[in-house]
Amino acid sequence: MTALTLSTSSAATARADAVVVGVAKGAKGPVPATGAEAVDEAFGGKLAAVLETLGATGAEGEVTKLPAADGLKAPVVLAVGLGAAPAKGETYDNETLRRAAGSAARALNGTKKAAFALPLEDAEAAAAVSEGALFGAYAFTAFRSDAAPAKGKKGAKGGNGSSDPLAEVTLVGGKPRDKEFKAATERAQVLAAELHRARDLVNTPSNALNPKTFAAEAQAAAKEFGLKVEVLDEKALKKGGFGGLLGVGQGSDAPPRLVRIAHTHPKAEKTLALVGKGITYDSGGISLKPAGHNETMKCDMAGAAAVFATVVAAARLGLAVNVTGWLALAENMPSGNATRPGDVLTMYSGKTVEVLNTDAEGRLVLADALTRASEEEPDAIVDVATLTGAMMLALGNRTFGIMANDDAFRTTVHEISEEVGEQSWPMPMPAELRKGMDSPVADIANMGERMGGGLVAGLFLKEFVGEGITWAHLDIAGPAFHESAPYGYTHKGGTGSSVRTLLRLAERTASGDLG
C-alpha cells in the first residue's frame, strides 16, 4: 500500500522524484493554483507561460510533465489541470481535487516518491487529495509474469496481489499537527486500502476466485481485524432451505456459500446490514449470455466485494456502529444439474419463485440473503449488486441507481454518494410493474416487464425485505467495472464502486444520523 505523509515543507524544498502542482484554466491560458507558488517562483514567475508553450490549458485531468527549474529539489514537475478556477472566496470542490490527484498518481506510475502541492484549504481538501492520490496509485499485477518478484524475494504486494506503482505520497503544505488534517489523511489510507481490496477481488479471474475461495478471503480478514465470521457451505444452505443460492449455484462444480461477516462495537446503538451480490462468474446459466457478454463476468461479485471491504473498513476505523455484511456467493454455470427456465425454487423466506430466466440470478441469491439479514432486525439494510443491464441503459457506465422502500432514506443515500464523489441517481419503484411478475405456478416470477427492467428487479428484492425494515438497493452494474480509457483515479477494471458511499453511511449511522 502506498505510504502517505503530511509535510509542512514547501513544494520547492520537498525531496521527491516529482512535485505535483495544480493549474487552472484561466481566461487567457493556464494559471498556477494555490500550492504552486514556490514552483512558480523557481520558474521566475513564468510557470504558466512555460506550460502554455507545452500546450497545457488547465483543463480537468490534463497532465503536463516538465523538467524542474533551478531551486527545486525534485527533478520533475507535473502540472495537473483543475478546470475553471473557482470564483473569489470559493474553493475547488473535493471531487475535482480527488480526480486531479488521481490523474497525477496514474501519470507517475513507477515513481518512488511524489510530493503533492495541490490546494489544501482545509481537512476535507486534504482528504480528497489523499484519496485521489492513493486511488490512482493502484495496479493489479497478480497474474503478470513480468511483475513477479525475484526468486527468494517477496516483492511489494498489496492485498490479494496488487502492487503500488507510486510508493510514497507526501502532501506538502499540509498540517501534520492539526488533528483534523491527521484524522482525514489516516481515514483516507484505510479507505484506499479497502477500496483496493474490493478492486483486487473484482479483478481476480474466476478460475482463481470462486465462492469457496472468496469465503476464505473473508475468514482471513476476519481473523486479522477481529471480525466475526460465519460461512454456510452447501450442506448448511440445504439444511437451512436457501433455495435461491442453491438454485443458482447447482450448475457449477464450485458450490455456493453465504458468508456473514460482522463488525460490532460496545458503544453501538444502531445496526446496519449490508448485502452483496457475489456471483463469482455469470455465464447466464441455461439462459446463456451471447458472445461478447461473457468476458467481464468475473465482475458480477462486485457488490459482495464492496460489502466485504466496507465491513473491514468500519472495523479498522473503530466505528461505533454494528455493521454486518452478507456475501451471497455463487457461480452461475450451465450443466446437466443447472436450474432450467420454468423451474420453481423455494426460497429461504418460504416463498416460491418461478425462474423464467436463469440469467436473472442475482436477485435470487440476494433474496435469500435479504431474508436472512432481516431476521436480525437491523435498523437498515442496503443491498449492492451488479444487477441489471437495464440500469446501465438508463444511467450509463458511471452512475448507479438507488431504490428504496423509504423516500427519505433513498435521499440520504443519494446525498451521501454525491458527497463522497460517487455518481448516483434516485430511481422510482412503480407499483404497477409488480403485476408483471405474477406467476401461474408460483408466488412470484423472477422476471417481469422488459421495459423498466432495473425497476422490476428492485421490486422483486423488496418482496424479501422484512416488514418494517428500512431498505435501499444500489444497482452498480454500470460503474462497478470500467472498460474504457482510465480517467482521474479510475483505472481499467474493478473500481470499488459504492465502498465510499457505504462507509460514509456507516459513519453517519455511528454519529446518530441514519436519515
C-alpha positions as CSV (number, residue, x, y, z in Angstrom):
1,M,0.0,0.0,0.0
2,T,1.3,3.5,-0.9
3,A,2.6,5.4,2.1
4,L,1.1,8.8,2.8
5,T,2.6,11.6,4.9
6,L,1.9,15.2,5.6
7,S,4.7,17.8,5.5
8,T,4.9,21.5,6.3
9,S,7.7,21.9,3.7
10,S,7.1,23.8,0.5
11,A,7.0,22.4,-3.0
12,A,10.4,23.9,-3.6
13,T,12.2,22.0,-0.8
14,A,10.3,18.7,-1.0
15,R,12.7,15.9,-1.6
16,A,10.9,13.7,-4.1
17,D,11.2,12.3,-7.6
18,A,8.4,14.6,-8.8
19,V,6.4,17.5,-7.4
20,V,2.7,17.8,-8.4
21,V,1.1,21.2,-8.8
22,G,-2.4,22.3,-9.9
23,V,-3.1,24.5,-12.8
24,A,-6.4,26.2,-13.5
25,K,-8.0,27.1,-16.8
26,G,-7.9,30.9,-17.0
27,A,-9.5,33.3,-19.5
28,K,-6.1,33.8,-21.2
29,G,-4.5,30.5,-20.5
30,P,-3.3,28.2,-17.7
31,V,-3.0,29.8,-14.2
32,P,-1.0,28.2,-11.3
33,A,-3.3,27.1,-8.5
34,T,-2.8,27.6,-4.8
35,G,0.1,25.4,-3.6
36,A,2.2,26.1,-6.7
37,E,3.6,29.4,-5.6
38,A,7.1,28.1,-4.7
39,V,7.3,26.2,-8.0
40,D,6.2,29.3,-10.0
41,E,8.8,31.4,-8.2
42,A,11.5,28.9,-9.2
43,F,10.4,29.4,-12.8
44,G,10.8,33.2,-12.4
45,G,7.1,33.6,-12.2
46,K,6.7,32.2,-15.7
47,L,5.4,28.7,-14.9
48,A,2.1,29.5,-16.7
49,A,3.9,30.7,-19.8
50,V,6.1,27.6,-19.9
51,L,3.1,25.3,-19.5
52,E,1.2,27.2,-22.2
53,T,4.1,26.7,-24.6
54,L,3.9,23.0,-23.9
55,G,0.2,23.0,-24.9
56,A,-1.3,23.0,-21.4
57,T,-4.6,24.7,-20.9
58,G,-5.5,23.8,-17.3
59,A,-8.5,21.6,-18.4
60,E,-9.6,19.0,-15.9
61,G,-7.4,15.9,-15.8
62,E,-4.8,17.3,-18.2
63,V,-1.3,16.2,-17.2
64,T,1.9,18.0,-18.3
65,K,5.4,17.0,-17.3
66,L,8.4,19.3,-17.5
67,P,11.9,19.4,-16.1
68,A,12.2,21.3,-12.8
69,A,13.8,24.7,-12.7
70,D,16.9,25.5,-10.6
71,G,15.9,25.9,-6.9
72,L,13.6,22.9,-6.8
73,K,14.7,19.7,-5.1
74,A,12.5,17.5,-7.2
75,P,13.9,16.9,-10.8
76,V,10.4,16.8,-12.4
77,V,7.3,19.0,-12.2
78,L,3.9,17.5,-13.0
79,A,1.2,20.0,-13.6
80,V,-2.4,18.6,-13.5
81,G,-5.4,20.5,-14.7
82,L,-8.1,21.6,-12.3
83,G,-10.5,23.1,-14.8
84,A,-12.0,26.6,-14.3
85,A,-10.6,28.5,-11.3
86,P,-13.2,29.0,-8.5
87,A,-14.8,32.4,-8.0
88,K,-13.2,34.7,-5.5
89,G,-13.8,33.4,-2.0
90,E,-14.6,29.9,-3.1
91,T,-12.5,26.8,-3.4
92,Y,-12.2,23.8,-5.7
93,D,-14.8,21.1,-5.0
94,N,-13.5,17.9,-3.4
95,E,-14.1,15.7,-6.4
96,T,-12.1,18.0,-8.7
97,L,-9.2,17.7,-6.3
98,R,-9.7,13.9,-6.0
99,R,-9.7,13.3,-9.7
100,A,-6.7,15.7,-10.3
101,A,-4.6,13.8,-7.7
102,G,-5.7,10.5,-9.2
103,S,-4.6,11.6,-12.7
104,A,-1.3,12.7,-11.3
105,A,-0.7,9.5,-9.5
106,R,-1.5,7.4,-12.6
107,A,0.9,9.5,-14.6
108,L,3.6,8.9,-12.1
109,N,3.3,5.1,-12.4
110,G,6.6,3.6,-11.3
111,T,7.8,6.6,-9.4
112,K,9.2,6.0,-6.0
113,K,8.1,9.3,-4.3
114,A,6.0,12.2,-5.3
115,A,5.2,15.5,-3.4
116,F,1.7,16.8,-4.0
117,A,1.3,20.6,-3.7
118,L,-2.4,20.8,-4.7
119,P,-4.7,23.3,-2.9
120,L,-5.2,22.2,0.7
121,E,-7.6,24.8,2.0
122,D,-9.0,22.5,4.8
123,A,-9.0,19.0,6.1
124,E,-11.7,18.0,3.6
125,A,-9.5,19.1,0.8
126,A,-6.6,17.1,2.3
127,A,-8.8,14.1,2.5
128,A,-9.8,14.5,-1.2
129,V,-6.2,14.9,-2.4
130,S,-5.1,11.9,-0.3
131,E,-7.9,9.7,-1.6
132,G,-7.3,10.7,-5.2
133,A,-3.6,10.1,-5.0
134,L,-4.0,6.7,-3.2
135,F,-6.8,5.6,-5.5
136,G,-4.7,6.5,-8.5
137,A,-1.7,4.6,-7.1
138,Y,-3.0,1.2,-8.0
139,A,-2.2,-1.7,-10.3
140,F,-3.4,-5.3,-10.4
141,T,-0.4,-7.4,-11.3
142,A,-1.0,-10.7,-9.5
143,F,-1.2,-12.6,-12.8
144,R,1.6,-10.8,-14.7
145,S,4.7,-12.8,-15.1
146,D,6.8,-9.7,-15.7
147,A,5.6,-8.4,-12.3
148,A,6.6,-11.4,-10.3
149,P,9.2,-10.8,-7.6
150,A,12.7,-12.2,-8.0
151,K,13.3,-15.7,-6.7
152,G,13.6,-15.7,-2.9
153,K,12.0,-12.3,-2.5
154,K,8.5,-11.4,-1.5
155,G,8.2,-8.2,-3.6
156,A,5.9,-5.3,-2.9
157,K,2.5,-6.9,-2.9
158,G,-0.7,-5.5,-1.5
159,G,-3.9,-7.3,-0.5
160,N,-4.7,-10.2,-2.9
161,G,-2.0,-9.3,-5.3
162,S,-1.9,-5.6,-6.1
163,S,1.4,-3.6,-6.3
164,D,1.9,0.1,-5.7
165,P,3.1,2.0,-8.8
166,L,3.7,5.1,-6.7
167,A,5.4,4.0,-3.5
168,E,5.1,7.2,-1.4
169,V,2.9,10.3,-1.4
170,T,3.7,13.4,0.6
171,L,1.2,16.2,0.9
172,V,3.3,19.4,1.1
173,G,1.7,22.4,2.7
174,G,-0.3,20.1,5.0
175,K,-0.8,20.4,8.7
176,P,0.6,17.2,10.4
177,R,0.0,18.6,13.9
178,D,-3.6,19.5,13.1
179,K,-6.0,16.8,14.5
180,E,-8.5,17.2,11.7
181,F,-5.8,17.0,8.9
182,K,-4.2,14.0,10.5
183,A,-7.6,12.2,11.0
184,A,-8.6,12.9,7.4
185,T,-5.4,11.5,5.9
186,E,-5.5,8.5,8.2
187,R,-9.0,7.7,7.2
188,A,-8.0,8.1,3.5
189,Q,-5.4,5.5,3.9
190,V,-7.8,3.0,5.4
191,L,-10.4,3.8,2.8
192,A,-7.9,3.4,-0.1
193,A,-6.6,0.1,1.3
194,E,-10.2,-1.4,1.5
195,L,-11.2,0.1,-1.9
196,H,-8.2,-1.6,-3.3
197,R,-9.3,-4.8,-1.6
198,A,-12.6,-4.6,-3.5
199,R,-10.8,-3.8,-6.7
200,D,-8.4,-6.7,-6.3
201,L,-11.3,-9.1,-5.8
202,V,-13.2,-7.9,-8.8
203,N,-10.1,-8.0,-11.0
204,T,-9.2,-11.6,-9.9
205,P,-10.2,-14.1,-12.7
206,S,-12.9,-16.6,-11.9
207,N,-10.6,-19.6,-12.1
208,A,-8.8,-18.1,-9.0
209,L,-11.9,-16.8,-7.2
210,N,-15.0,-18.9,-6.6
211,P,-17.5,-19.0,-3.7
212,K,-15.2,-21.1,-1.5
213,T,-12.0,-19.1,-2.1
214,F,-14.0,-15.8,-1.6
215,A,-15.3,-17.1,1.7
216,A,-11.7,-18.0,2.7
217,E,-10.7,-14.3,2.0
218,A,-13.4,-13.2,4.3
219,Q,-12.3,-15.6,7.0
220,A,-8.7,-14.4,6.7
221,A,-9.7,-10.8,7.0
222,A,-11.9,-11.6,10.0
223,K,-9.0,-13.2,11.8
224,E,-6.7,-10.2,11.0
225,F,-9.1,-7.4,12.0
226,G,-11.1,-9.1,14.8
227,L,-14.4,-9.6,12.9
228,K,-17.0,-12.2,13.5
229,V,-17.5,-14.5,10.5
230,E,-19.8,-17.4,9.7
231,V,-19.7,-19.4,6.5
232,L,-22.6,-21.6,5.4
233,D,-21.5,-24.2,2.9
234,E,-23.8,-26.1,0.5
235,K,-24.8,-28.6,3.2
236,A,-25.7,-25.9,5.6
237,L,-27.6,-24.0,2.9
238,K,-29.6,-27.1,2.0
239,K,-30.4,-27.7,5.7
240,G,-31.5,-24.1,6.1
241,G,-33.6,-24.0,3.0
242,F,-31.7,-21.4,1.0
243,G,-33.3,-22.3,-2.3
244,G,-32.2,-19.2,-4.2
245,L,-28.5,-19.6,-3.5
246,L,-28.7,-23.4,-4.1
247,G,-30.7,-23.0,-7.3
248,V,-28.3,-20.5,-8.8
249,G,-25.2,-22.5,-7.8
250,Q,-26.3,-26.0,-8.6
251,G,-25.0,-26.0,-12.1
252,S,-21.4,-25.3,-11.0
253,D,-18.7,-27.6,-9.7
254,A,-18.0,-24.8,-7.2
255,P,-20.9,-24.8,-4.8
256,P,-22.4,-21.6,-3.3
257,R,-21.7,-20.0,0.1
258,L,-23.4,-17.5,2.3
259,V,-20.9,-15.5,4.4
260,R,-21.9,-13.4,7.4
261,I,-19.0,-11.1,8.4
262,A,-19.7,-8.5,11.2
263,H,-18.0,-5.6,13.0
264,T,-19.5,-4.9,16.4
265,H,-18.8,-2.1,18.8
266,P,-19.6,-2.0,22.5
267,K,-21.0,1.6,22.2
268,A,-23.0,0.9,19.1
269,E,-26.7,2.0,19.2
270,K,-27.5,1.1,15.6
271,T,-27.0,-1.8,13.3
272,L,-26.5,-1.5,9.6
273,A,-26.9,-4.7,7.4
274,L,-25.1,-4.7,4.0
275,V,-26.0,-7.4,1.5
276,G,-23.8,-8.0,-1.6
277,K,-24.4,-10.0,-4.8
278,G,-21.4,-12.3,-5.2
279,I,-21.7,-14.2,-8.5
280,T,-18.1,-15.0,-9.0
281,Y,-18.8,-15.9,-12.6
282,D,-22.0,-15.4,-14.5
283,S,-22.4,-17.3,-17.7
284,G,-26.2,-16.8,-17.6
285,G,-26.8,-20.4,-16.8
286,I,-29.1,-22.3,-19.2
287,S,-30.2,-18.8,-20.5
288,L,-26.7,-18.5,-21.8
289,K,-25.3,-15.0,-22.4
290,P,-24.5,-14.2,-26.1
291,A,-20.9,-13.9,-27.3
292,G,-19.4,-10.7,-26.3
293,H,-21.2,-10.5,-22.9
294,N,-19.2,-13.2,-21.0
295,E,-15.7,-11.7,-21.0
296,T,-16.1,-9.4,-18.0
297,M,-18.5,-11.5,-16.0
298,K,-15.9,-12.1,-13.3
299,C,-17.0,-8.7,-12.1
300,D,-20.5,-9.9,-11.1
301,M,-19.4,-10.2,-7.5
302,A,-18.6,-6.5,-7.2
303,G,-21.4,-6.0,-4.8
304,A,-20.1,-8.6,-2.4
305,A,-16.6,-7.2,-2.7
306,A,-17.9,-3.7,-1.8
307,V,-19.8,-5.0,1.2
308,F,-16.8,-7.0,2.4
309,A,-14.4,-4.1,2.1
310,T,-16.8,-1.8,3.9
311,V,-17.2,-4.0,6.9
312,V,-13.4,-4.3,7.2
313,A,-13.0,-0.5,6.9
314,A,-15.6,0.1,9.6
315,A,-13.7,-2.3,11.9
316,R,-10.3,-0.6,11.1
317,L,-11.8,2.8,11.8
318,G,-13.4,1.6,15.0
319,L,-16.8,3.0,14.1
320,A,-19.3,2.9,16.9
321,V,-21.9,1.1,14.9
322,N,-22.6,-2.6,14.2
323,V,-22.1,-3.3,10.5
324,T,-23.0,-6.8,9.3
325,G,-22.1,-7.9,5.8
326,W,-23.9,-10.7,4.0
327,L,-22.0,-12.1,1.0
328,A,-24.3,-14.1,-1.3
329,L,-21.7,-16.2,-3.2
330,A,-22.4,-18.5,-6.2
331,E,-21.2,-19.3,-9.7
332,N,-23.9,-19.4,-12.4
333,M,-23.0,-22.1,-14.9
334,P,-24.9,-24.3,-17.4
335,S,-24.7,-28.0,-16.9
336,G,-26.9,-31.1,-16.5
337,N,-27.5,-30.1,-12.9
338,A,-28.3,-26.4,-13.6
339,T,-31.7,-24.8,-12.9
340,R,-33.8,-24.6,-16.0
341,P,-36.2,-21.9,-17.2
342,G,-39.6,-22.9,-15.8
343,D,-38.2,-24.4,-12.6
344,V,-39.7,-23.3,-9.3
345,L,-37.4,-22.6,-6.3
346,T,-38.5,-22.5,-2.7
347,M,-36.6,-19.6,-1.1
348,Y,-35.3,-19.2,2.4
349,S,-38.3,-17.0,3.2
350,G,-40.7,-19.8,2.1
351,K,-41.9,-18.0,-1.0
352,T,-41.7,-19.9,-4.3
353,V,-40.2,-18.3,-7.4
354,E,-40.7,-19.4,-11.0
355,V,-37.4,-19.0,-12.8
356,L,-38.2,-17.6,-16.2
357,N,-34.6,-16.6,-17.0
358,T,-31.6,-18.2,-15.3
359,D,-29.6,-15.0,-16.2
360,A,-31.7,-13.1,-13.7
361,E,-29.9,-14.9,-10.9
362,G,-28.5,-12.1,-8.8
363,R,-32.0,-11.3,-7.4
364,L,-32.3,-14.9,-6.4
365,V,-29.2,-15.1,-4.2
366,L,-29.9,-11.6,-2.8
367,A,-33.4,-12.6,-1.9
368,D,-32.2,-15.3,0.4
369,A,-29.6,-13.1,1.9
370,L,-32.1,-10.2,2.4
371,T,-34.5,-12.5,4.2
372,R,-31.7,-13.8,6.5
373,A,-30.4,-10.3,7.2
374,S,-33.9,-9.2,8.1
375,E,-34.2,-11.9,10.8
376,E,-31.6,-9.9,12.8
377,E,-33.9,-6.8,12.7
378,P,-31.2,-4.2,11.7
379,D,-32.1,-0.6,11.7
380,A,-31.5,-0.5,7.9
381,I,-30.5,-2.8,5.1
382,V,-28.6,-1.8,2.0
383,D,-28.0,-4.3,-0.8
384,V,-25.4,-3.7,-3.5
385,A,-25.4,-5.5,-6.8
386,T,-24.3,-5.5,-10.4
387,L,-27.9,-6.4,-11.1
388,T,-29.3,-5.3,-14.4
389,G,-28.2,-4.2,-17.8
390,A,-31.3,-2.1,-17.8
391,M,-29.8,0.2,-15.2
392,M,-26.8,0.7,-17.5
393,L,-29.1,1.7,-20.3
394,A,-30.9,4.1,-18.1
395,L,-27.9,5.7,-16.3
396,G,-24.8,4.9,-18.3
397,N,-21.5,3.5,-17.2
398,R,-20.6,5.8,-14.3
399,T,-23.8,6.2,-12.3
400,F,-25.5,3.7,-10.1
401,G,-29.2,3.7,-9.3
402,I,-30.8,3.8,-5.9
403,M,-34.2,2.4,-5.0
404,A,-35.7,2.2,-1.5
405,N,-38.8,1.5,0.5
406,D,-38.4,4.8,2.2
407,D,-38.0,8.1,0.2
408,A,-36.1,9.9,3.0
409,F,-33.6,7.0,3.2
410,R,-33.2,7.0,-0.6
411,T,-32.5,10.7,-0.5
412,T,-29.9,10.3,2.3
413,V,-28.0,7.6,0.4
414,H,-28.1,9.7,-2.7
415,E,-26.7,12.8,-0.9
416,I,-24.0,10.7,0.7
417,S,-22.9,9.2,-2.6
418,E,-22.6,12.7,-4.2
419,E,-20.8,14.0,-1.1
420,V,-18.1,11.3,-1.4
421,G,-17.7,11.6,-5.2
422,E,-19.7,8.6,-6.4
423,Q,-22.3,9.4,-9.1
424,S,-25.8,8.0,-8.3
425,W,-29.4,8.7,-9.1
426,P,-32.6,8.0,-7.1
427,M,-35.0,5.7,-9.0
428,P,-38.7,5.1,-8.5
429,M,-40.4,1.8,-7.7
430,P,-43.7,1.9,-9.7
431,A,-46.2,-0.4,-8.1
432,E,-47.8,-1.3,-11.4
433,L,-44.7,-3.1,-12.5
434,R,-45.2,-5.7,-9.8
435,K,-48.1,-7.3,-11.7
436,G,-45.7,-8.3,-14.5
437,M,-44.0,-10.8,-12.1
438,D,-47.2,-12.7,-11.3
439,S,-46.8,-16.4,-11.9
440,P,-49.5,-19.0,-12.6
441,V,-47.5,-21.7,-10.8
442,A,-45.5,-19.9,-8.0
443,D,-45.8,-16.9,-5.7
444,I,-43.7,-14.7,-8.0
445,A,-41.6,-15.0,-11.1
446,N,-38.0,-13.7,-11.3
447,M,-38.8,-11.7,-14.5
448,G,-41.4,-9.1,-15.3
449,E,-41.9,-6.5,-17.9
450,R,-38.9,-5.8,-20.1
451,M,-39.3,-2.1,-20.0
452,G,-38.1,-0.8,-16.7
453,G,-36.2,-4.0,-16.0
454,G,-34.0,-2.4,-13.4
455,L,-37.0,-1.2,-11.5
456,V,-38.7,-4.6,-11.8
457,A,-35.6,-6.2,-10.2
458,G,-35.8,-3.7,-7.3
459,L,-39.5,-4.6,-6.8
460,F,-38.6,-8.3,-6.7
461,L,-36.0,-7.7,-4.0
462,K,-38.4,-5.6,-1.9
463,E,-40.6,-8.7,-1.6
464,F,-37.9,-10.3,0.6
465,V,-37.1,-7.5,2.9
466,G,-38.5,-7.9,6.5
467,E,-41.6,-5.9,7.3
468,G,-40.9,-2.5,8.9
469,I,-37.2,-2.5,8.0
470,T,-35.8,0.5,6.1
471,W,-34.1,-0.8,2.9
472,A,-32.2,0.6,-0.1
473,H,-31.0,-1.1,-3.2
474,L,-27.9,0.0,-5.2
475,D,-27.6,-1.2,-8.7
476,I,-24.0,-0.7,-9.6
477,A,-24.0,-2.6,-12.9
478,G,-22.6,0.5,-14.7
479,P,-19.7,1.8,-12.6
480,A,-18.5,-1.4,-11.0
481,F,-16.2,-2.3,-13.9
482,H,-14.6,0.3,-16.1
483,E,-13.7,-0.9,-19.6
484,S,-12.8,2.4,-21.3
485,A,-9.7,4.6,-21.0
486,P,-8.6,5.4,-17.4
487,Y,-9.5,8.8,-16.1
488,G,-8.9,10.6,-12.8
489,Y,-8.3,7.9,-10.1
490,T,-10.3,5.3,-12.1
491,H,-8.3,2.6,-13.8
492,K,-9.5,-0.1,-16.2
493,G,-11.2,-3.0,-14.4
494,G,-12.7,-3.1,-11.0
495,T,-13.5,0.3,-9.4
496,G,-14.6,-0.4,-5.9
497,S,-17.9,1.3,-6.6
498,S,-20.1,2.0,-3.6
499,V,-17.4,1.4,-1.0
500,R,-17.1,5.1,-0.3
501,T,-20.9,5.5,-0.1
502,L,-21.4,2.6,2.2
503,L,-18.6,3.6,4.6
504,R,-19.9,7.2,4.9
505,L,-23.4,5.8,5.6
506,A,-21.9,3.6,8.4
507,E,-20.1,6.7,9.8
508,R,-23.3,8.8,9.7
509,T,-25.2,5.9,11.4
510,A,-22.5,5.8,14.1
511,S,-23.0,9.5,14.7
512,G,-26.7,9.0,15.1
513,D,-27.7,10.4,11.7
514,L,-29.1,7.4,9.8
515,G,-31.6,9.5,7.9
